[in-house]
Amino acid sequence: MAKKKFTAILLAAVMAFAVCAFTGCNSGDDEFTEKIDPTRTQIYVFNFYGGFRADWLVSVKKQFEEMYKDYEGVDENGEKNGKVGVQVLMDNRKEYFSTGATNIRGGTNEVYFTEYMYYHAPHAGNAFLDITDWLTEPLSEFGETRSIADKMSKEQRAYYSDDGTATGENDDGTYTVANDTRKYYAVPHYEAYEGIVYNKDLWLERGFYFSESHKNEGLYYKFTNDLTDLTAGPDGKHGTAADGLPATYADFLDMCTYIYQNGVTPFVWTGEHYGGYIGGLYNALVTDYEGAEMRLNYTVNGTASTLVDKDGNALSDQTITPQTAYKLANMKGRREALKLVEKIVHTSEWQAEGSFNTAVSHHDAQAKFLSSGYDGNAPIAMLLDGTWWEGEATETFQEVADRYPGAKDKNERSFGWMPMPKADPSKVGEGQTYFDPVQGMTFVKATLAENKKDLVKKFIRFVYSDKMLSEFTRITSAIKALDYEVTDADKAKMTPFALDLWTQREAAADIIYPISDTPLFANNQAAFDRESLMGVRINGSDYAYCANALHEIPTLTAQAAFEGMLDYQRNSWFGKLKK
């Protein structure tokens, strides 16, 4: 990416492009187009058609239509209109509605399943229907005692609501709907993480796991393919999905060296969007290091305990307010993560061909990853991408299986989600903290016809029942941003990657959603996007992503990039306050 000086407006524009890159924006698919059935009542549903596709919604549609095949429609006066049954009409497109309040209110679609959706701007434009009762009533019709709101986190309940004076949050950390007087206008959709996909088949074949019995020996002896002899990994626990994987940054670098010396290419990523994809790894490392304190970047209210000066010396605890939030650039997790990212960016032999070629798309990178080892080129061990990658690469899996002898299909190949290694041994044993950049959201347009509200309420509650949440994960290999369980029956049908991801999510210490209910955040949400955590200023030029600066300036060190990050934040933060 070329050097850019960012104004707030330009940053928002860049985000609209960048998010498309990160979430795997595919063109809309018209295979789901169907004619309106005038004998049934229609529900018009928009679905963001990205990496998680629409198969889950097709299943929802079929089941809901069957469940309400005898539903009797009513007219504007509440009288039966002669229609029997329901028809869910899907509009699958890759559009965002961050500022589209007018379009939402006046559009045909009634229900929206979106991602990277700014809540505050369209809500301020009265685009969202009040769905409080839909979310707070127990889902008893599905045999559940909890409500949808019960499945949301404290931060989510605060973000997707307003107008109330009571919070419903109890002193013991529980939530009581009866004590909550807020009004709810939206509900979380799915979540996703950025980081590293690794080829578990290759790890087993080549012996890239860390050996417990040889962990203190030299580079050529500390690795194994014996699954009974694995180290505990970054979580410090045996018997988890992290077993045998690098516990620390030092371990990770040793692993990359060993992988390369065994004739395997460590990494592939998209050259077209390398800044963002490498930036996603950087952000994942920072989040895992900082844990719950990462929320300070959005609440800008609290105490920061991990700040360091430019040389890495610990600073005393700092009180964070809107006037002092720029100091969060001094988080130690940022400085440590830059060291690892610098090594990855500057070690060319670890990178697949085209890693910085802007003609290499994220689809191209996925194809390189899946076909490597079968196409006559060296196997590739890891793909920098997001958890949406598997659904996004569905067709690529099949193309590779059809083209190359010995290649297996998606359900037969084993991939895993690499838990983030810890910066140093003192952090080993801490649970993983994940960052969700996609801001998936579900809402109903405010202008929904009165005679449709009861039916659409039934639809939303069906989608958010435990059964359908579990099915969503099975079908998409993705996770809904809510508290729920995946059934054993669904787990048995999930891909190895999906099961690995879900297992790690269940064990996670925390999930950071980039949201806040503060007025500053509400009025400046675009300025809090993920890029705001990755920008650096080098020699007077601003880079949206630290990875871009590290690549474009080969002599740039992690230390200099960290100082540039401090400079960037000091110069950009007060611009946010002026809005």
C-alpha positions in Angstrom: 0.0 0.0 0.0 1.3 3.4 -0.9 2.1 5.9 1.8 -0.9 8.0 2.8 -1.7 10.8 5.1 -5.0 10.1 6.6 -7.7 12.5 7.5 -10.7 11.1 9.4 -12.8 11.0 6.3 -10.2 9.2 4.2 -9.6 6.7 7.0 -13.3 5.8 6.9 -13.2 5.4 3.2 -10.1 3.2 3.4 -11.9 1.0 6.0 -14.8 0.4 3.6 -12.3 -1.1 1.2 -10.1 -2.8 3.7 -12.9 -4.6 5.5 -13.9 -6.0 2.1 -10.5 -7.4 1.8 -10.5 -9.0 5.3 -13.8 -10.6 5.2 -13.4 -12.2 1.8 -16.1 -10.2 0.0 -17.4 -12.3 -2.8 -19.7 -11.0 -5.5 -23.4 -11.6 -4.7 -24.8 -14.9 -5.8 -28.1 -15.1 -7.7 -28.5 -18.9 -7.3 -30.9 -18.2 -4.5 -33.2 -16.0 -6.6 -36.8 -17.1 -6.5 -40.2 -15.7 -7.6 -42.6 -14.2 -5.1 -45.4 -16.6 -4.1 -48.5 -14.4 -3.8 -50.2 -17.1 -1.7 -47.7 -16.8 1.2 -46.5 -13.9 3.4 -43.0 -12.8 2.6 -40.0 -11.9 4.8 -37.3 -10.0 2.9 -33.9 -10.8 4.3 -30.5 -9.2 3.5 -27.5 -11.4 4.0 -23.9 -10.2 3.7 -22.5 -12.7 1.3 -18.9 -12.9 2.3 -16.7 -15.8 3.6 -19.5 -17.3 5.6 -21.8 -17.5 2.5 -25.5 -18.3 2.6 -25.8 -22.0 3.2 -26.8 -21.4 6.8 -29.6 -19.1 5.7 -30.8 -21.6 3.2 -31.2 -24.1 6.0 -33.0 -21.4 8.2 -35.3 -20.6 5.3 -36.3 -24.2 4.7 -36.9 -25.0 8.4 -38.8 -21.8 9.2 -41.0 -22.1 6.1 -41.9 -25.7 7.1 -42.5 -24.7 10.7 -44.9 -21.9 9.7 -46.4 -23.5 6.6 -49.9 -23.0 8.1 -49.3 -19.4 9.2 -52.2 -17.2 8.3 -51.2 -13.7 7.1 -53.0 -10.6 8.1 -53.5 -7.2 6.5 -52.9 -3.7 7.8 -56.0 -3.9 9.9 -55.1 -7.2 11.5 -57.6 -9.1 9.5 -56.8 -12.4 7.7 -55.8 -11.7 4.1 -56.2 -15.2 2.8 -52.4 -16.0 2.6 -51.2 -19.2 4.1 -47.6 -20.0 4.8 -44.3 -18.0 4.8 -41.7 -17.3 2.2 -38.2 -16.1 3.2 -36.7 -14.2 0.3 -32.9 -13.9 0.5 -30.9 -10.9 -0.8 -27.3 -12.1 -0.8 -24.9 -9.2 -1.5 -21.6 -7.8 -0.3 -22.8 -4.4 0.8 -22.2 -2.4 4.0 -24.7 -0.1 5.6 -22.5 2.0 7.9 -24.3 5.2 7.1 -27.3 4.0 5.1 -30.1 4.9 7.4 -32.3 6.3 4.6 -31.6 3.3 2.4 -32.5 0.9 5.2 -35.7 2.6 6.1 -36.9 2.9 2.5 -35.5 -0.4 1.2 -37.4 -3.6 0.4 -35.4 -5.7 2.9 -36.8 -6.1 6.4 -34.2 -8.2 8.2 -30.5 -7.6 7.9 -27.6 -10.0 8.7 -24.6 -7.7 8.2 -20.9 -7.4 9.1 -18.8 -4.4 9.8 -21.8 -2.4 10.6 -21.6 0.8 12.6 -24.5 0.7 15.0 -24.7 4.4 16.1 -25.0 6.2 12.8 -28.0 4.4 11.4 -29.6 4.1 14.9 -29.3 7.9 15.2 -31.1 8.0 11.8 -33.9 6.0 13.3 -33.2 3.0 10.9 -33.6 0.2 13.5 -36.8 -1.2 14.9 -37.2 -1.5 18.7 -36.9 -5.3 19.3 -36.6 -5.2 23.0 -39.4 -7.7 23.7 -38.0 -10.0 21.0 -34.7 -10.2 22.8 -35.7 -10.2 26.4 -38.6 -12.7 26.5 -37.4 -16.3 27.3 -37.2 -18.5 24.3 -39.8 -20.8 25.8 -41.3 -21.8 22.5 -38.0 -23.7 21.8 -37.8 -25.2 25.3 -35.3 -22.7 26.5 -35.3 -20.8 29.8 -32.9 -18.1 28.6 -33.7 -15.1 26.4 -31.5 -13.9 23.5 -30.3 -11.0 25.7 -29.1 -13.6 28.2 -26.8 -15.0 25.5 -25.2 -11.6 25.0 -22.2 -10.3 26.9 -22.4 -7.2 29.2 -20.6 -5.1 26.6 -22.9 -6.3 23.9 -26.0 -5.5 25.9 -24.7 -2.0 26.6 -23.7 -1.3 22.9 -26.9 -2.5 21.2 -29.3 -0.7 23.5 -30.1 2.7 24.9 -32.8 4.8 26.6 -32.9 2.8 29.9 -31.7 3.7 33.3 -31.2 0.2 34.7 -28.6 -2.1 33.4 -29.8 -5.5 34.6 -26.3 -6.3 35.7 -26.2 -7.8 39.2 -23.4 -7.5 41.7 -22.4 -11.1 41.2 -21.9 -10.7 37.5 -25.2 -12.3 36.4 -27.8 -10.6 34.3 -31.5 -10.3 35.1 -33.8 -9.2 32.3 -36.5 -8.0 34.7 -34.0 -5.4 36.0 -33.2 -4.1 32.6 -35.2 -1.1 31.3 -33.1 -0.4 28.2 -34.5 -0.6 24.7 -32.7 -3.0 22.3 -32.4 -2.2 18.6 -30.0 -4.9 17.3 -28.3 -8.1 18.3 -24.8 -9.6 17.5 -24.5 -11.8 14.4 -21.2 -13.8 13.9 -17.7 -13.2 15.1 -14.4 -13.9 13.4 -10.7 -13.7 14.3 -7.5 -13.0 12.3 -4.3 -15.0 12.6 -2.8 -18.2 11.4 -4.2 -21.3 9.8 -1.8 -24.3 9.9 -1.8 -27.6 8.0 -2.2 -30.2 10.7 -1.7 -33.0 8.2 1.7 -31.5 7.4 2.6 -31.1 11.1 2.0 -34.8 11.6 3.7 -35.9 8.4 6.9 -33.8 8.9 7.0 -33.7 12.7 6.6 -30.0 13.3 5.2 -30.4 16.8 7.3 -29.6 19.9 8.5 -32.7 21.8 8.0 -32.8 25.6 10.8 -35.3 26.1 13.3 -33.4 23.8 12.1 -29.8 24.4 15.5 -28.7 25.9 17.6 -30.1 23.1 18.8 -28.5 19.9 16.8 -27.3 17.0 16.9 -30.6 15.1 15.9 -32.7 18.1 13.1 -30.7 19.8 10.4 -31.5 17.2 8.3 -34.7 16.7 5.2 -36.3 15.1 4.6 -38.5 18.1 1.2 -37.2 19.4 1.9 -38.9 22.8 5.0 -36.7 23.3 3.8 -33.1 22.9 4.6 -30.0 25.0 1.8 -28.2 26.7 1.8 -25.2 24.3 1.0 -21.5 25.1 -1.9 -22.4 27.5 0.5 -24.4 29.7 -2.0 -27.4 29.8 -1.6 -30.8 28.4 -4.5 -32.4 26.6 -5.7 -29.3 24.7 -5.8 -28.1 21.1 -2.6 -26.1 21.8 -0.5 -29.2 22.6 2.8 -29.3 20.7 2.4 -25.8 19.3 4.9 -22.9 20.0 4.4 -21.6 23.6 6.5 -18.4 23.1 7.6 -16.1 20.3 11.0 -17.7 20.5 9.5 -21.1 20.0 7.5 -19.8 17.1 10.7 -18.5 15.4 12.4 -21.8 16.0 9.5 -23.6 14.5 9.6 -21.4 11.3 13.3 -22.0 11.0 12.9 -25.7 11.3 10.0 -25.7 8.9 12.1 -23.9 6.3 15.1 -26.1 6.8 12.9 -29.1 6.1 12.0 -27.9 2.6 8.7 -26.4 3.5 7.7 -22.8 3.0 6.4 -21.4 6.4 4.0 -18.7 5.2 1.6 -17.6 2.5 -0.7 -14.5 2.5 -2.3 -12.2 0.0 0.0 -9.7 -1.6 -2.9 -7.6 -2.6 -3.9 -6.9 1.0 -0.7 -7.9 2.8 -0.8 -4.9 5.1 -4.2 -5.9 6.5 -3.6 -9.6 6.8 -0.3 -9.3 8.5 -1.8 -6.5 10.5 -4.5 -8.9 11.6 -1.8 -11.2 13.0 -0.2 -8.2 14.7 -3.5 -7.2 16.3 -4.2 -10.8 17.4 -0.8 -10.9 19.1 -1.4 -7.5 20.9 -4.9 -8.6 22.0 -3.7 -11.9 23.4 -0.9 -10.1 25.3 -3.1 -7.3 26.7 -6.2 -9.4 27.6 -9.1 -7.4 29.0 -7.1 -4.2 29.0 -7.5 -4.2 25.2 -11.0 -2.8 25.8 -9.5 0.5 27.0 -8.9 1.3 23.3 -12.7 1.6 23.0 -14.0 2.6 26.4 -11.1 5.1 26.9 -11.9 4.9 30.6 -9.9 3.0 33.2 -6.4 2.2 34.3 -3.6 0.9 31.9 -1.1 -1.3 33.7 1.1 -2.5 30.8 2.4 0.7 29.4 6.1 1.0 28.6 8.3 3.8 27.3 9.9 3.7 23.8 12.7 1.6 25.2 10.4 -1.0 26.8 10.8 0.2 30.4 7.7 -0.2 32.4 5.7 2.9 33.2 3.5 3.4 36.3 -0.2 2.7 36.0 -1.8 5.4 33.8 -5.4 6.7 34.2 -7.0 6.6 30.8 -9.5 9.3 29.8 -10.6 10.7 26.5 -7.9 13.3 26.8 -5.1 10.7 27.6 -6.1 7.7 25.5 -3.3 8.3 23.0 -1.0 6.8 25.7 -2.4 3.4 24.9 0.0 3.3 22.0 2.5 2.5 24.7 1.0 -0.8 25.5 3.8 -3.4 25.9 1.8 -5.9 23.8 2.2 -3.6 20.8 6.0 -3.4 21.2 6.4 -7.1 21.7 4.2 -8.0 18.7 6.1 -5.7 16.4 9.3 -7.8 17.1 7.6 -10.9 15.8 6.0 -9.2 12.8 9.3 -7.6 11.8 10.9 -11.0 11.7 8.1 -12.4 9.5 8.1 -9.5 7.1 11.9 -9.2 6.7 12.6 -13.0 6.3 12.0 -13.4 2.6 12.9 -17.2 2.5 9.9 -17.9 4.8 7.4 -16.4 2.4 5.7 -18.0 -0.6 6.2 -16.4 -4.0 4.0 -13.3 -4.5 3.7 -12.5 -0.8 4.1 -8.8 -1.6 2.8 -8.9 -5.2 -0.4 -6.8 -5.3 -1.8 -9.0 -8.0 -2.0 -11.9 -5.6 -5.5 -11.9 -4.1 -6.7 -13.6 -0.9 -8.3 -16.3 -3.1 -4.9 -16.8 -4.8 -3.2 -17.2 -1.5 -5.8 -19.8 -0.3 -5.3 -21.7 -3.6 -1.5 -21.7 -3.2 -1.9 -23.0 0.4 -4.3 -25.8 -0.5 -2.5 -26.9 -3.7 1.1 -26.7 -2.3 2.8 -30.1 -2.1 0.5 -31.5 -4.7 1.3 -29.0 -7.6 5.1 -29.7 -7.7 5.9 -26.8 -5.4 7.1 -27.0 -1.8 4.4 -27.5 0.7 3.3 -24.4 2.6 2.8 -24.7 6.3 0.7 -21.7 7.3 -1.8 -19.2 5.8 -2.3 -15.7 7.3 -6.0 -15.2 7.0 -9.2 -15.0 9.1 -11.5 -17.7 10.5 -13.8 -17.2 7.5 -11.2 -18.7 5.1 -12.6 -22.2 5.0 -16.0 -21.2 3.8 -14.5 -18.7 1.4 -12.3 -21.4 -0.1 -15.1 -24.0 -0.5 -14.8 -24.1 -4.3 -11.0 -24.0 -4.2 -10.9 -27.1 -2.0 -12.9 -29.0 -4.6 -10.9 -27.7 -7.5 -7.6 -28.8 -5.8 -9.1 -32.3 -5.0 -10.3 -32.7 -8.6 -7.0 -31.5 -10.2 -4.3 -33.1 -8.2 -3.9 -36.8 -7.5 -3.8 -37.5 -3.8 -5.5 -34.2 -2.8 -8.5 -34.6 -0.4 -11.7 -32.6 -0.2 -12.5 -30.1 2.6 -14.0 -32.7 5.0 -11.0 -34.9 4.7 -8.1 -32.4 5.1 -7.1 -31.4 8.6 -6.3 -27.7 9.3 -6.1 -25.9 12.7 -6.3 -22.4 14.1 -2.9 -21.6 15.6 -3.2 -20.2 19.2 -1.1 -17.1 19.6 2.3 -17.8 21.2 3.2 -15.8 24.3 5.8 -13.0 24.2 7.8 -14.7 26.9 7.7 -17.6 29.3 6.1 -15.5 32.1 2.9 -15.3 30.0 2.7 -19.0 29.3 -0.4 -20.5 31.0 -2.6 -17.4 30.4 -5.7 -18.2 28.4 -6.2 -16.9 24.8 -7.9 -13.6 24.3 -9.3 -13.1 20.8 -10.2 -10.0 18.8 -13.3 -9.9 16.6 -12.9 -7.2 13.9 -16.0 -7.9 11.8 -18.7 -6.4 14.0 -21.4 -8.7 12.7 -24.9 -7.4 13.5 -28.6 -8.3 13.0 -31.3 -5.7 12.9 -34.8 -5.1 11.6 -35.7 -1.9 9.7 -37.7 0.6 11.7 -40.4 0.9 8.9 -41.4 -2.7 9.1 -45.1 -3.0 8.5 -47.1 -3.4 11.7 -48.9 -6.5 10.3 -45.5 -8.2 9.8 -44.0 -7.6 13.2 -45.3 -10.8 14.9 -44.0 -13.0 12.0 -40.6 -11.3 11.8 -40.3 -11.6 15.6 -40.9 -15.4 15.3 -38.2 -15.5 12.6 -35.5 -13.6 14.6 -36.2 -15.7 17.7 -36.0 -18.9 15.6 -32.6 -17.8 14.2 -31.3 -17.2 17.7 -32.5 -20.4 19.3 -29.8 -22.7 20.6 -30.5 -25.3 17.9 -30.0 -22.8 15.1 -26.9 -21.3 16.7 -25.4 -24.7 16.9 -26.4 -25.5 13.3 -24.9 -22.2 12.1 -21.5 -23.2 13.5 -21.7 -26.6 11.9 -22.6 -25.3 8.4 -20.3 -22.2 8.3 -17.3 -23.3 10.4 -17.9 -20.0 12.1 -19.0 -18.8 15.5 -22.0 -16.7 16.5 -21.0 -13.8 18.8 -23.1 -15.2 21.7 -23.1 -17.7 24.5 -24.3 -21.1 23.3 -23.2 -24.7 23.0 -22.6 -26.8 19.9 -24.4 -30.1 20.1 -22.5 -33.4 19.9 -24.5 -34.2 16.7 -23.3 -31.0 15.0 -19.7 -31.5 16.2 -19.7 -34.9 14.5 -20.5 -33.2 11.2 -18.0 -30.3 11.5 -14.8 -30.1 9.5 -11.6 -30.6 11.4 -10.8 -26.9 11.2 -14.2 -25.9 12.5 -14.0 -28.3 15.4 -10.5 -27.1 16.3 -11.7 -23.5 16.2 -14.7 -24.1 18.3 -12.7 -26.1 20.9 -10.3 -23.2 21.3 -13.1 -20.6 21.5 -14.7 -22.6 24.3 -11.5 -22.5 26.2 -10.8 -18.8 25.5 -10.2 -16.4 28.4 -11.9 -13.5 26.7 -13.3 -12.1 23.4 -12.7 -8.5 22.7 -15.3 -6.8 20.6 -14.4 -3.3 19.3 -17.4 -1.6 20.7 -18.3 0.8 23.5 -21.4 2.7 24.7 -19.5 5.9 25.4 -20.5 9.2 23.6 -17.0 9.6 22.2 -17.2 6.2 20.6 -20.7 6.7 19.3 -19.7 10.0 17.6 -16.4 8.7 16.1 -16.8 5.0 15.5 -14.9 5.1 12.2 -11.9 6.5 14.1 -11.8 3.4 16.3 -11.6 0.9 13.5 -8.9 -1.8 13.7 -6.5 0.3 11.6 -6.3 2.9 14.3 -4.3 0.3 16.3 -1.8 -0.4 13.6 -0.9 3.0 12.1 2.7 4.3 12.2 4.3 7.6 11.3 7.8 7.2 9.7 9.7 10.3 8.6 6.6 12.4 8.4 4.6 9.8 6.4 1.6 7.9 7.8 1.1 4.2 7.1 -2.3 2.6 7.8 -0.6 -0.7 8.7 2.7 -1.3 10.4 3.4 -4.1 8.0 3.3 -1.8 5.1 6.0 0.4 6.7 8.2 -2.6 7.6 8.0 -3.9 4.0 8.4 -0.6 2.2 11.3 0.4 4.4 13.5 -2.8 4.6 15.8 -1.1 7.2 12.9 -0.3 9.5 13.3 -2.1 12.9 10.6 -3.1 15.3 11.9 -0.5 17.7 11.6 2.3 15.1 8.2 1.1 14.1 7.1 1.3 17.8 8.3 4.8 18.1 6.5 5.6 14.9 3.3 4.1 16.3 3.6 6.4 19.3 4.1 9.4 17.0 1.1 8.3 14.9 -1.2 8.0 17.9 -0.1 11.3 19.4 -0.8 13.1 16.1 -4.1 11.4 15.3 -5.9 11.1 18.6 -6.8 14.7 19.3 -8.4 14.9 15.8 -10.9 12.4 17.1 -11.8 14.5 20.0 -12.6 17.5 17.9 -15.5 15.9 16.2 
